[in-house]
Amino acid sequence: MIYRKLYTTVIIRVISILINSFLLAFVWFKYQDVLLKLNLIIVLILQTVFLIRKLNRLNYDLENFFKAIQNNDTTVRFNSKQNTDYPELYEQLDLVNSDICKIKIENENQNQFFKVLVEHVGVGLLAYNSDGKVTLFNKAAKELFNKSHVYHIDDLDRVQFGLSDYVMKLEPSEQKLLSLSRNHELIQLSFKASNLKMIDQNIKLISFQNIKNELDERELDSWQKLIRVLTHEIMNSVSPVKSSISTLVEMYTDQDTGVHISLSKINKEVIEDTVEGLDIIEERIAGIVKFVGQFRDLTLLPAPVFSEVNLVSKIQNLLKLLKDDLIKENIELTFTYPKNNVVVKADSSMIDQIFINLIKNSIQALELRADKRIEVRIETNDQNRHFIELEDNGCGIKDEYQTEVFVPFFTTKKNGTGIGLSLSRQLMRLQTGTLSFKAEPNKTVFRMQF
């Protein structure tokens, strides 16, 4: 409708100009009336000026409208009553302007909401661009670092030397723990990084929070579990020793007088009982020595020697090594892996130790099953982190035991030592990886994530 009216106006004015032009030409050659010619010329000029002015006025209004939008100016209004030529057009321009104003207000409200949210959240947030300029440093970050302002990422070195390099080396979705001294107090900060692609720049967002209280609670809980297990094992060994010593003391003591018996009363039977009691004491002390040795081996682990390890070929070789054990137990094994090689930086011998321990645990868990199955998988998650999963359809892990699985010396097996899984988890941590499990009825999955 708007364009039709514009076309009609232009056509009428152009036709009027043409008619006036023909009339001027006719008068110019037929009549010698100078005044009439002058009037026709003036009318033709006015028609042309009015047409140009008409078009320029619309162009001028549209230009002002688009400039206002470009400059985020929503105060411009086009009153349709004052613009009788194109009231529908100006009404639509006012509606567009009103919608832009509403969107601007909504965006401003959301911006204010997120600003308050960022300041209110208890997690420290720090963002910086490719030039190292800090663009976000919220209230929680100021309190954790005890600094009111951080303008450049290098300013973090004033909090603790090397902190800026530590932050810049964080990979996306990587979570690391750092001890930080603040106001003569040691806090534990958990760091996590994310990369953001903006229109004109790249932003790296770092989140961090103090998890010292949580770590202290976990540490206390771990110590309580460990002490409970140690106490149980030591008491099991000490009790027979104490009982044997008491029996020997009674054998060499006169029950009536309470004094030691004479050598003449020591016969062959007493000597045999004495040797038997000493054997029991020796056996129990040897058990304690062995137990303490295992505990020492668990706490004095060697540093990992990192190298590039092809997980597919590594697991294939280990499964060949364990083939006889699997066939002997009549276990069906499946191994799935990607077509491309999966290479990680890890300690090759530690991977061997962990995987063999997990396989042997699965074999033991399948003892009472008729259809024995073990499935080994090598996969990659969304964060491009590689992992090995080992799944069996054995007896599973009871709910009450699941929190104790990685506690040193805890075991439900008759001849188990209780150090295999705890040692395996520590070996994975030394390689900056994790060992976790998921247990369901008749199904257990252990995951080695690198």
N, C-alpha and C positions, 0 to 999 in steps of 0.2 A: 504493500500500500504506500509506503514511504517513497520507494523508488518510482512507483507509477506517478505519484504526484509531482516528483521532481522532473520526470520525463515530460509530463504534460506542461509544466511551467516553462521548461527550456524550449520545447517545441513551439509553444504559443509565442514566446518572445522572439525566437529565431524567425518564425513566419512573419511576425510584425516587422522585424528588421528587414526581411526580404521585400515585403510589400512596400515599405517606406523607401527602400533602395530603388525598386522599379519605378515607383511614383516620382522620385527625385530625378531619375534618368529621363523619364517621359517629359517632365516639366522642363528639364534642363535643355532639351532639344526643341520643344514645341513652343515654349513661352519664354519671354524675355523679362519676366517679373522677378527682379532680384530679391525682393522681400520674401516672396513665396519660396524661392530657392533656399534662402538663408534659413527660413523657418523649418523647411524639411531637413536641412543639414543638422540644425540644432536638435530636432526631434530624433534623428538617426543617432547622433552622438549620445543623447540622453538614454535612448533604448540600449545602446551598447554598454554604457556605464552602469545602468541599473542591472543588466544581466550579469556583468562581471561582479558587481557588488553583491548580487544575490548569491552567486556561487561562492564568492570569497567569504561571505558571512557564515555559510554553512561549514566551509573548510576551516575557518578560524575557530568556530565553536568545537569542531571535532579535534582540531589540533590542541586546543586548550584542555579538552577532556583527557586526551591521551597523555599529555604532559603532566596533568594532575595525577593520573594513575601511576606514571613512572616515578613521580616524586612522593608517592604515598600520601597525596593530599586529597582527602575526602570531603573537604569543605565546599568544593565547587558544586553549584546547583544550577539546573536548567529548568526555569519555570515555564511549563507548557502554555500557560495563559499568555505570557508575553511573546511566545514564539508561535504565532497563529499559522505560519506557513507549514511547519512540520511538527505539530503537537505530539504525534505518536513517537517520532524519533527522539524528541527531547524527554518525553516521559520514560522511554526505555533507557536513555542515558542516565536519568535520575535513579531508576531502579537498579541498574548495574552499579552505580556509585554507592547506593545504599547497601547492596550485597557485599561490595568490597569493604565497606565500613564495618559491617557485621563480622566478616571474616577477620578483619584486622583486630577487632575487639576480642574475638574468640582466641586468636593466636596470642594476643597480649595476656589474656587470662591464663591460657595454658603455660605461657612462658613464666608468668609469675608463680603459678602452681609448682612447676618443676624447679624453679629457683628455691622456693621454700622447702620443697621436698629434698633437694640436694643438701641444703643447709641443715635440715632436721634429721636426716638419716644418720645413724650411728656409725656408718662405715666411712672411712676416709677416702676421698676421691681427689685424684690429681690428673689433669690432662695437659698435654703439651703438644705443640706442632713440630714439624720437621726441622724448624730452626732452633728448637729447644725452649721456645717461649711458653711459659705456663699460662694456660687459658682458663683453668679451673682449679681452685684450691679451697675446698669447703671447710666448714667449721670443725668437723670431726678431724680432718687432716691437720688443721692448725693446733688442735689440742694434743693429738698424738705426737706431732713433731715439735710442739712447743714453739711454734713460729707463727707470727701474725700474717706474714706475707712471704710468698716465694714467686719471684718474677721470672727466673730462668731455672731450668732443670739442674744446672750446676750448683745452684744455691743449696741443694740438698746435702752437699758435702759439708756444709756448716753444721748440719744436724749430726751427721756421722760420716767420717771419711770413707769414700768409695760408694756411698749410697746412690749417687747419680748413675754411676756405671752399672750398679746392680739393677736399678730400675730400668735403664735403657736396654739391658740385655734380656729382659723378661720377654718370653715368646707368648703369642696369643694363646689364651686358655691354659697357660702354664701356671701352676700354683706353687709358690715357694715360701719358705719360712725364714725369717731373719730376726736375730736378737738385736735389740736396740736399747741403748742406755739413755734414759730420760729422767732428769731430775734425781740422779743417784738411784734410779730404779731400773731394773732390767725388765723389759717387756718383750713379748714374742709377737711379731707382726706377720700375718699371712698376706702375701701379695698375689695379685692376679691382674693380668693385662689383657686389653682388647684394642684392636685397631679399628678406627672409624675413617671412612672415606667421605670427606666433605666435598663441596662443589669446587672450592679453590685451594684446599689444603688437606693434608693427612694428619689425623689426630690420633694420639695414643692415650688411652684411658687406663689409669692404674687405680685399682681399688685395694685397700688394705685395712685390716682390723686387728685389734689386740685380742689374741686368743690365749693369753697367759693363764687366765683363770680356768679355762677349759682344759688346757694342757696340764695344769697342776692337778685338777680333779682326775684326769685320766692317768697321770703318773701315780697319784696316790692309790687309785684303784688297782693299777698294775702291781704296785708294790705289795698291796694287801693280798692280792691273789698269789703273787710269787712267794710271799712269806708263808701263806697258808699251805702252799704245796711243799715248800722247803721244810716247814715244821712237820708236816705229815711224813715226809720221806725220812727225815732225821729221827723222828720218834719211832718209826717202824724199825730203824736199825739199832737205835740206842736201847730200846726196851728189852730185846733178847740179851744184849750185852749185860745190862744191869741185872737181869734175872739170872744169868749164868754166873756172874760174879757173886751174887748173894748165895747161890747154891754152893759154890766153892768155899765161901767163907763158913757156911754152916757145916760143911764136911770136915773142916779143920778146927772146929770149935766144939768143946765139950758142952752139951746141952744142959747139964746139971750145974756145972761150976762157971760156965761162960768163958773159960780160958782156953788157949790153944792146946790141941792134943799133942801128945808126945810122938816122937818119930817111931817108937815101937808099935804104935797103934795104926800106922799107915801101912795098909796091906795092898795087894795087887788090885783089888776092886776099886779102892780109893784112887789109886794112881790112874786106872783106866777112866774112871769118871772125871778125874781132873783133866786128863788129856782131851777127852771128849768136850768138856766145857771150854777149854782153851781153843779147841778147833772152832767151836761155835763163835767165840769172841773174835778169833782171827777172821772168820768168814764175814762177820758183820762189819768189822773194821775195814776189811777190804771193800765191802759194799759202799761204805761211807766215802772211802778214798776215791772209788770209781765215780760216785755221784758228784763229789766235789770237782773231780777232774772234768766231768762232762759240763758242769756249770762254768768252769774256767774256760773251756773250749768255746762255750756259747757266748762268752763276753769278750774274748780276745780273738776277734775275727780279722783276717788279713784284708788289706786294702785291695779293692778290685783293680784288675789290669784291663783297661778298656781297649777294645778293638772292634772292627766292623764284623758283625756276625750275621751270616745268612741263616735266618730262622728256619726256612724250609729244609735246607740240606742238613742243618743241625738236628732237627727233630727226626728227620728220616734216618739219620745215622743212629740216634739213640733208640729208635723203635726197632732197628735191626739188632741192636745189642740186647734188647729186652724181648726179642721174638720168642726165644725158647721158653721163657717164663710165662708168656701169654698163651702159647700153645699148650703148655703143661697144664694150665688152669682152665683150658678150653674157653678162652675169652675172645669174643668177636671184637676186632679193632677196626675203626674207620678213621681215616686221616684226610681232612679237607684243608686246602690252602689256595691262595691266589695263584694265578698263572705267572704273574710277575714275581721276581725275587723280592723278599721282604728282608731288608738289611737294617740292623739296629746297632747302636754303640753299646756294648755290654762286655761283661767278663764271661768268656766262653766256658771256663771250667765251673763257674758258679751256676750258669744255666744248666749244665749237665747235672750238677748236684741237686738243684731244685726240682727239675723235671723228673729225674729218677725217683726222688723221694715221693713226689705226687703220684707217679705211676704205681709205686709199691703200695702206697696207702689205698689206692683204688683197687688193686688186686686183693688186698686184705679185706676191703669192704664188700667184695663180691663173693666171699667164701660160701655164704649160705644161699646164694642165688643159683637158680637152674639155668636161666638165660643170662649169661654174663656179657655185658657190652661196655666198651670204653670208646668214647669219641674224642678225638683231638682235633682242634680247629686253630688255624692261624688267620686272624682277621685284622682289620684296621677300622677304628672308630671315626666319628665325625670330626674330631680334632686332629686327625691324621696320626694318631698314636697306635702303634702296633701292639697286639696282645696274643697270647696263647691261652686257649681254654681247654680244660681237660674235664670231661663229663663222664660219670659212671652211673649205672642204675643199681647201685648197691643199697646197703641198709640205711644210708642217709645219716644225718647228724641230728640227734634229738634237740628240741628247743632249749632245754635247760643246759645243754653243753655248748651251744653255739657261741656264747660269750667267752668260753674258756678255751676255744680251739687253739689260739695262738699263745696261750699262757705257757711259759717254759715248764717242763716236767709234768704237765697235765696230760693224762692219757686214760682211755677207757679200755685199752688192750691189755691182755693178760701179761704179755712179755714186752710191752712197749716202754720206751724211755721217756716219751713226751717232749723230745727236743727237736724232732724232725720238722714240724710245721713252723715252730717258733724260729728255728735256725733259717729255714727257707725264706720266711718273711724278712728277717734281718738282711739276708743276702740280696733280696730284691731291693730293699731300701738303700743298701750300699751302692746299688746301680741306678739310683734315683727312680726306681720303679715301685710298683705295688703288687702285693699278693692278697687277693680277696677270694671270698667264696659265697656261693648262694646254695642253700640247702632246702630241698623239698622232700616230701615222702618218696622214698625209693629213687632219689635223684640228688646228686651233689655235683656242683660245677666250681672248679677252682680256676681263677684267672691270673695269669702272669702278665701284667701290663708294663710296657717299657716307656 
